[in-house]
Amino acid sequence: MPNCAGAYLNIWVSKCSELDKSDEASEEEAAPLILAKETHSLIGRDLTMSLLALAFTPHRNFLAVQDQLTIMIEEHSMHLDNDAHISRRDALRRLAMLPLVTLKLTPARPVFHSPDEEVLTQCAASIAACWELSKGDDEADLILAFKGVSAYIPTLKVIAKESLRHHQEAASLVGQCSLLRTMLGWHLQGLREAAVYAQDAVTYAKEAGDMALLLSALDYQAWLQHYSHHSKQAQQTIEQALPLLKEARVPLPPRLLGGIYSTVALMHAKNGLRATVPLRQAAEAFFGPQEEEHRFVYMDYTKGDLVLNDGMVQYYQGDHDQALDTLSQLIHPETLTLKIALPERSRIEGLNIMTLASLKRAKKDLEQSLHFWEAAIQGARALQSEQRFTEALLGYEIMVSIWPGEKRVTGLRDLTVHW
């Protein structure tokens, strides 16, 4: 792929230029999103009605639909009372299920009872809802998000294949769905299934000419290979992104740049290479002055992820004390609560790394290792995450080998039994 990066970029830029010329929005085309904002102000704090109003408002800029939905959720989340949290989750779950009810979408086959524009608008909003649900700590929300995007895909694939007008938009939405299936698939099903979804994400990102989505898909592929213990392959995959970053003719989101360089750093460290330069590039990109035009719901790169990856790099480089210090900036070492926002699945990954670092440091502390490990295994079981559970099992086996016959360790063996 690196050898054809320049040619691909030329095709992609050409496609985007043609799309911009043909899709210049008139005042009439811009009005529906304004109408959705007015509706939101009338509805007030009823998040369910606000999200449904947006999903039923025709608009051809689907990134704008997802941006507006994200803004609504962020505003609602500022109310930290328990009722607000419950209504947020309920609203997202309803929106995720909306296309299954109103459009009759199903994972079994494509369904066409509605105009393409209606299908695309509702799916764009519902995909954003599924991404939000995937960040939670409830296994049922992860399953719903996975099943939701799985149901949208068959119909969106047909639109991408057969519609001249909506080819790129539909292909991009299929790519978003496949990316979410990749991330959730390796937790709920396994790495082999997730690898199939990741290839779909790459294929449809290319089909859509969506550079940001393609780079995100390559990043996910690299992580899958990392989790599958194919370290060299993971490094080769993420390094395919580097020529694309350098040759891009349009500004790329700072989060994306930071995330890619951070992944490069981790894969270098895993393969025994120096990671100083890509770590610096990640920080410089992420915290640069450039502001993002869109929120990109599928971009799973945050300040918390940057700190997590930094700690993982230090762990793989053998600096276990420093890894614990870094990860303690992210996860409180006593309460094990987050200091910086992260999805629950990532918090558990951090706890697993903290467990391994505590077990491999020169000065070992059984109480500390058990403290980290119990929280990690219980979190993995609560999410029923195959990936996080497997990681936690490794920590347990190391504890058994360091402290054989220790009752405080052997007494926790029941937690290692698969659900």
C-alpha positions as CSV (number, residue, x, y, z in Angstrom):
1,M,0.0,0.0,0.0
2,P,2.8,2.5,0.7
3,N,3.9,2.3,-2.9
4,C,0.5,3.5,-4.2
5,A,-0.1,6.1,-1.5
6,G,0.5,9.0,-3.8
7,A,-1.8,7.7,-6.6
8,Y,-4.5,7.0,-4.1
9,L,-4.3,10.5,-2.6
10,N,-4.6,12.0,-6.0
11,I,-7.8,10.0,-6.7
12,W,-9.2,10.9,-3.3
13,V,-8.5,14.6,-3.6
14,S,-10.1,14.6,-7.1
15,K,-13.2,12.9,-5.7
16,C,-13.6,15.3,-2.9
17,S,-13.1,18.3,-5.3
18,E,-15.9,17.0,-7.5
19,L,-18.2,16.4,-4.6
20,D,-17.6,19.9,-3.3
21,K,-18.5,21.4,-6.7
22,S,-21.6,19.3,-7.2
23,D,-22.9,19.6,-3.6
24,E,-22.8,23.3,-2.9
25,A,-25.5,23.8,-0.4
26,S,-28.3,26.3,-1.1
27,E,-30.1,28.1,1.6
28,E,-32.9,25.6,1.3
29,E,-30.5,22.7,1.8
30,A,-29.0,24.4,4.9
31,A,-32.4,25.1,6.4
32,P,-33.3,21.6,7.8
33,L,-30.3,21.6,10.3
34,I,-31.4,25.1,11.5
35,L,-34.9,23.7,11.9
36,A,-33.5,20.9,14.0
37,K,-31.8,23.4,16.3
38,E,-35.0,25.4,16.7
39,T,-36.9,22.2,17.5
40,H,-34.2,21.3,20.1
41,S,-34.7,24.6,21.8
42,L,-38.5,24.1,22.0
43,I,-38.1,20.5,23.3
44,G,-35.7,21.7,26.0
45,R,-34.0,18.9,28.0
46,D,-35.9,16.0,26.5
47,L,-32.9,14.4,24.9
48,T,-34.9,11.6,23.3
49,M,-37.2,14.0,21.4
50,S,-34.2,16.2,20.4
51,L,-32.3,13.2,18.9
52,L,-35.3,11.8,17.1
53,A,-36.1,15.3,15.7
54,L,-32.6,15.4,14.3
55,A,-32.8,11.8,12.9
56,F,-36.0,12.7,11.1
57,T,-34.8,16.0,9.6
58,P,-33.5,15.4,6.0
59,H,-30.0,16.8,5.5
60,R,-27.4,15.8,3.0
61,N,-24.4,16.6,5.1
62,F,-24.2,13.6,7.3
63,L,-21.1,14.7,9.2
64,A,-23.2,17.8,10.2
65,V,-25.9,15.5,11.5
66,Q,-23.5,13.5,13.6
67,D,-21.8,16.7,14.8
68,Q,-25.1,18.2,16.0
69,L,-26.0,15.0,17.7
70,T,-22.7,14.9,19.6
71,I,-23.3,18.6,20.7
72,M,-26.7,17.7,22.0
73,I,-25.3,14.8,24.0
74,E,-22.4,16.9,25.4
75,E,-24.8,19.6,26.5
76,H,-27.1,17.1,28.1
77,S,-24.1,15.5,29.9
78,M,-23.3,18.7,31.6
79,H,-26.3,17.9,33.9
80,L,-24.5,15.4,36.2
81,D,-27.5,14.2,38.2
82,N,-28.5,10.6,38.0
83,D,-31.8,11.3,36.1
84,A,-29.8,13.0,33.4
85,H,-27.5,10.1,33.0
86,I,-30.4,7.6,32.8
87,S,-32.3,9.7,30.2
88,R,-29.1,10.0,28.2
89,R,-28.6,6.2,28.0
90,D,-32.3,5.6,27.3
91,A,-32.2,8.3,24.5
92,L,-29.2,6.7,22.9
93,R,-30.6,3.2,23.0
94,R,-33.9,4.4,21.4
95,L,-32.0,6.2,18.6
96,A,-29.8,3.1,18.0
97,M,-32.9,1.0,17.6
98,L,-34.8,3.6,15.5
99,P,-33.9,2.3,12.0
100,L,-34.9,-1.2,13.0
101,V,-38.4,0.1,13.8
102,T,-39.1,2.9,11.3
103,L,-37.1,1.5,8.4
104,K,-37.4,-2.2,9.2
105,L,-33.6,-2.7,8.8
106,T,-32.2,-6.1,9.5
107,P,-28.8,-7.8,9.4
108,A,-30.3,-10.6,7.3
109,R,-30.9,-8.7,4.1
110,P,-31.2,-5.2,2.6
111,V,-34.6,-3.5,3.1
112,F,-36.0,-0.7,1.0
113,H,-39.3,0.9,2.1
114,S,-38.0,4.4,2.3
115,P,-36.1,6.9,0.2
116,D,-32.3,6.7,0.3
117,E,-32.0,10.1,1.9
118,E,-34.2,9.1,4.8
119,V,-32.3,5.8,5.3
120,L,-28.9,7.7,5.3
121,T,-30.0,10.4,7.7
122,Q,-31.5,8.0,10.2
123,C,-28.5,5.7,10.0
124,A,-26.0,8.5,10.3
125,A,-27.7,9.6,13.6
126,S,-28.1,6.1,14.8
127,I,-24.5,5.2,14.1
128,A,-23.4,8.1,16.2
129,A,-25.7,6.9,19.0
130,C,-24.1,3.4,18.8
131,W,-20.6,4.9,19.1
132,E,-21.7,6.7,22.3
133,L,-23.2,3.5,23.7
134,S,-19.9,1.6,23.0
135,K,-18.1,3.8,25.6
136,G,-20.2,2.7,28.5
137,D,-19.8,0.1,31.3
138,D,-22.9,-1.9,30.5
139,E,-22.5,-5.1,28.4
140,A,-26.1,-4.7,27.1
141,D,-25.2,-1.3,25.6
142,L,-22.2,-2.8,23.8
143,I,-24.3,-5.6,22.4
144,L,-27.0,-3.2,21.3
145,A,-24.5,-1.0,19.6
146,F,-23.0,-4.0,17.8
147,K,-26.3,-5.4,16.7
148,G,-27.5,-2.0,15.6
149,V,-24.7,-1.2,13.2
150,S,-24.9,-4.8,11.9
151,A,-28.5,-4.3,11.0
152,Y,-27.8,-1.0,9.1
153,I,-25.0,-2.4,7.0
154,P,-26.8,-4.6,4.3
155,T,-29.1,-1.7,3.2
156,L,-26.3,0.8,3.3
157,K,-24.1,-1.5,1.2
158,V,-26.7,-1.7,-1.6
159,I,-27.1,2.1,-1.6
160,A,-23.3,2.5,-1.9
161,K,-23.3,0.0,-4.8
162,E,-26.3,1.2,-6.8
163,S,-26.8,5.0,-6.0
164,L,-24.7,7.4,-8.1
165,R,-25.9,10.3,-6.0
166,H,-25.3,8.8,-2.6
167,H,-22.4,6.4,-3.3
168,Q,-19.8,8.1,-1.2
169,E,-22.0,9.0,1.7
170,A,-23.4,5.4,2.0
171,A,-19.9,3.9,1.6
172,S,-18.6,6.2,4.4
173,L,-21.4,5.1,6.7
174,V,-20.7,1.4,6.0
175,G,-17.1,2.1,6.9
176,Q,-18.2,3.7,10.2
177,C,-20.4,0.7,11.0
178,S,-17.6,-1.7,10.1
179,L,-15.1,0.2,12.3
180,L,-17.5,0.0,15.3
181,R,-18.0,-3.7,14.6
182,T,-14.2,-4.1,14.6
183,M,-13.8,-2.5,18.0
184,L,-16.8,-4.3,19.6
185,G,-16.2,-7.5,17.8
186,W,-12.8,-8.2,19.4
187,H,-14.5,-7.7,22.8
188,L,-17.7,-9.6,22.2
189,Q,-16.7,-12.3,19.7
190,G,-13.0,-12.5,19.2
191,L,-10.0,-11.3,17.1
192,R,-10.7,-13.5,14.1
193,E,-14.2,-12.1,13.5
194,A,-13.0,-8.5,14.2
195,A,-10.3,-8.8,11.5
196,V,-13.0,-9.4,8.9
197,Y,-14.9,-6.3,10.0
198,A,-11.6,-4.3,9.9
199,Q,-11.0,-5.2,6.3
200,D,-14.5,-4.1,5.5
201,A,-13.8,-0.8,7.1
202,V,-10.6,-0.3,5.0
203,T,-12.4,-1.3,1.8
204,Y,-15.4,1.0,2.2
205,A,-13.2,3.9,3.5
206,K,-11.3,3.7,0.2
207,E,-14.5,3.3,-1.7
208,A,-15.8,6.5,-0.1
209,G,-12.6,8.4,-0.6
210,D,-12.7,9.2,3.1
211,M,-9.1,9.7,4.2
212,A,-9.9,10.2,7.9
213,L,-11.9,7.0,8.0
214,L,-9.2,5.1,6.1
215,L,-6.5,6.2,8.5
216,S,-8.7,5.2,11.5
217,A,-9.3,1.8,9.9
218,L,-5.6,1.2,9.4
219,D,-5.1,2.1,13.1
220,Y,-7.7,-0.4,14.2
221,Q,-6.2,-3.1,12.0
222,A,-2.8,-2.5,13.6
223,W,-4.2,-2.9,17.1
224,L,-6.0,-6.1,16.1
225,Q,-2.7,-7.5,14.9
226,H,-1.0,-6.3,18.1
227,Y,-3.6,-8.1,20.2
228,S,-3.2,-11.2,18.0
229,H,0.6,-11.2,18.9
230,H,1.6,-10.3,15.3
231,S,3.8,-7.4,16.3
232,K,5.8,-7.0,13.1
233,Q,2.6,-7.1,11.0
234,A,1.0,-4.5,13.3
235,Q,4.0,-2.2,12.8
236,Q,3.9,-2.6,9.0
237,T,0.2,-1.9,8.9
238,I,0.3,1.4,10.9
239,E,3.4,2.5,8.9
240,Q,1.2,2.3,5.8
241,A,-0.5,5.4,7.2
242,L,2.6,7.5,7.4
243,P,2.9,8.3,3.6
244,L,-0.8,9.2,3.6
245,L,-0.2,11.7,6.5
246,K,2.6,13.3,4.6
247,E,0.9,13.5,1.3
248,A,-2.5,14.7,2.4
249,R,-3.6,17.9,0.7
250,V,-6.3,18.7,3.2
251,P,-5.8,19.3,7.0
252,L,-6.3,16.1,9.0
253,P,-7.9,16.2,12.5
254,P,-5.3,16.7,15.3
255,R,-6.8,13.8,17.2
256,L,-6.3,11.5,14.2
257,L,-2.7,12.6,13.8
258,G,-2.0,12.2,17.5
259,G,-3.6,8.8,17.5
260,I,-1.7,7.5,14.5
261,Y,1.7,8.6,15.8
262,S,0.9,7.2,19.2
263,T,0.1,3.8,17.7
264,V,3.4,4.0,15.7
265,A,5.2,4.6,19.0
266,L,3.6,1.7,20.7
267,M,4.3,-0.7,17.8
268,H,7.9,0.4,17.7
269,A,8.3,-0.2,21.5
270,K,6.7,-3.6,21.2
271,N,9.2,-4.5,18.5
272,G,12.2,-3.2,20.5
273,L,12.6,0.0,18.5
274,R,13.0,3.6,19.9
275,A,9.6,5.3,20.3
276,T,10.8,8.8,21.4
277,V,10.2,10.5,18.0
278,P,6.6,9.2,17.3
279,L,5.6,9.9,20.9
280,R,6.8,13.5,20.5
281,Q,5.0,13.8,17.2
282,A,1.8,12.4,18.8
283,A,1.8,15.1,21.6
284,E,2.7,17.9,19.1
285,A,-0.1,16.9,16.8
286,F,-2.7,16.3,19.5
287,F,-2.1,19.5,21.4
288,G,-1.4,21.7,18.3
289,P,-3.2,24.9,17.7
290,Q,-5.4,23.6,14.9
291,E,-9.1,23.2,15.7
292,E,-11.1,20.4,14.3
293,E,-13.9,21.2,11.9
294,H,-15.9,18.0,12.8
295,R,-16.2,15.8,15.8
296,F,-15.8,12.5,13.9
297,V,-17.8,10.2,16.1
298,Y,-15.7,7.2,15.0
299,M,-12.3,8.7,16.0
300,D,-11.6,7.0,19.3
301,Y,-8.6,9.2,20.2
302,T,-8.7,11.3,23.3
303,K,-6.2,12.8,25.8
304,G,-6.9,9.7,28.0
305,D,-5.9,7.4,25.1
306,L,-2.7,9.4,24.6
307,V,-1.7,8.9,28.3
308,L,-2.7,5.2,28.2
309,N,-0.6,4.6,25.1
310,D,2.3,6.5,26.7
311,G,2.1,4.2,29.7
312,M,2.0,1.1,27.5
313,V,5.0,2.3,25.6
314,Q,7.0,2.6,28.8
315,Y,5.8,-0.9,29.9
316,Y,7.0,-2.5,26.6
317,Q,10.3,-0.7,27.0
318,G,10.7,-2.3,30.3
319,D,10.4,0.8,32.4
320,H,7.7,-0.6,34.7
321,D,8.0,2.0,37.5
322,Q,7.6,4.8,35.0
323,A,4.7,3.0,33.3
324,L,2.9,2.9,36.7
325,D,3.6,6.6,37.3
326,T,2.2,7.5,33.9
327,L,-0.9,5.3,34.2
328,S,-1.5,6.7,37.7
329,Q,-2.0,10.1,36.0
330,L,-4.9,8.5,34.2
331,I,-6.3,6.1,36.8
332,H,-6.3,6.9,40.5
333,P,-4.1,4.1,42.0
334,E,-6.2,3.8,45.1
335,T,-9.8,4.4,44.0
336,L,-9.1,3.1,40.5
337,T,-11.5,5.8,39.1
338,L,-10.6,7.8,36.0
339,K,-8.8,11.1,36.3
340,I,-9.2,11.7,32.6
341,A,-12.2,10.5,30.6
342,L,-11.9,7.1,28.9
343,P,-14.3,4.4,27.7
344,E,-14.7,1.7,30.3
345,R,-13.1,-0.9,28.0
346,S,-10.0,1.3,27.9
347,R,-10.0,1.8,31.7
348,I,-9.9,-2.0,32.1
349,E,-7.0,-2.2,29.6
350,G,-5.1,0.4,31.7
351,L,-5.8,-1.7,34.9
352,N,-4.4,-4.8,33.2
353,I,-1.2,-2.9,32.2
354,M,-0.9,-1.6,35.7
355,T,-1.2,-5.1,37.0
356,L,1.5,-6.4,34.7
357,A,3.8,-3.5,35.4
358,S,3.4,-4.0,39.2
359,L,4.3,-7.7,38.8
360,K,7.4,-7.0,36.6
361,R,8.9,-4.2,38.6
362,A,11.9,-4.9,40.8
363,K,10.0,-4.1,44.1
364,K,6.9,-6.2,44.0
365,D,3.8,-5.6,46.2
366,L,1.2,-8.3,46.4
367,E,-1.5,-6.0,47.8
368,Q,-1.0,-3.5,45.0
369,S,-1.0,-6.2,42.3
370,L,-4.2,-7.8,43.7
371,H,-5.8,-4.4,44.0
372,F,-5.3,-3.7,40.3
373,W,-6.0,-7.2,39.1
374,E,-9.3,-7.7,40.9
375,A,-10.7,-4.5,39.5
376,A,-9.5,-5.5,36.0
377,I,-11.0,-9.0,36.0
378,Q,-14.3,-7.8,37.5
379,G,-14.5,-5.1,34.9
380,A,-13.8,-7.6,32.1
381,R,-16.4,-9.9,33.4
382,A,-19.0,-7.1,33.7
383,L,-18.4,-6.1,30.1
384,Q,-18.0,-9.8,29.1
385,S,-15.0,-8.6,27.1
386,E,-13.1,-11.6,25.7
387,Q,-10.1,-9.4,25.1
388,R,-9.8,-7.8,28.5
389,F,-10.6,-11.2,30.2
390,T,-7.7,-12.8,28.3
391,E,-5.4,-10.0,29.3
392,A,-6.4,-10.4,33.0
393,L,-5.8,-14.2,32.9
394,L,-2.1,-13.5,32.0
395,G,-1.8,-11.3,35.1
396,Y,-3.2,-14.0,37.3
397,E,-0.9,-16.7,35.9
398,I,2.1,-14.4,36.7
399,M,0.9,-13.8,40.2
400,V,0.5,-17.6,40.8
401,S,4.1,-18.1,39.6
402,I,5.5,-15.3,41.8
403,W,3.5,-16.3,44.9
404,P,2.8,-20.0,44.6
405,G,0.5,-21.3,47.3
406,E,-0.4,-17.8,48.4
407,K,-4.0,-18.1,49.7
408,R,-4.9,-14.5,48.8
409,V,-4.1,-15.4,45.1
410,T,-5.5,-18.9,44.9
411,G,-8.6,-17.8,46.7
412,L,-9.5,-15.6,43.6
413,R,-9.3,-18.5,41.1
414,D,-13.1,-18.5,40.7
415,L,-12.8,-15.1,39.0
416,T,-10.8,-16.7,36.2
417,V,-13.6,-19.0,35.2
418,H,-15.2,-17.9,31.9
419,W,-18.8,-16.8,32.1
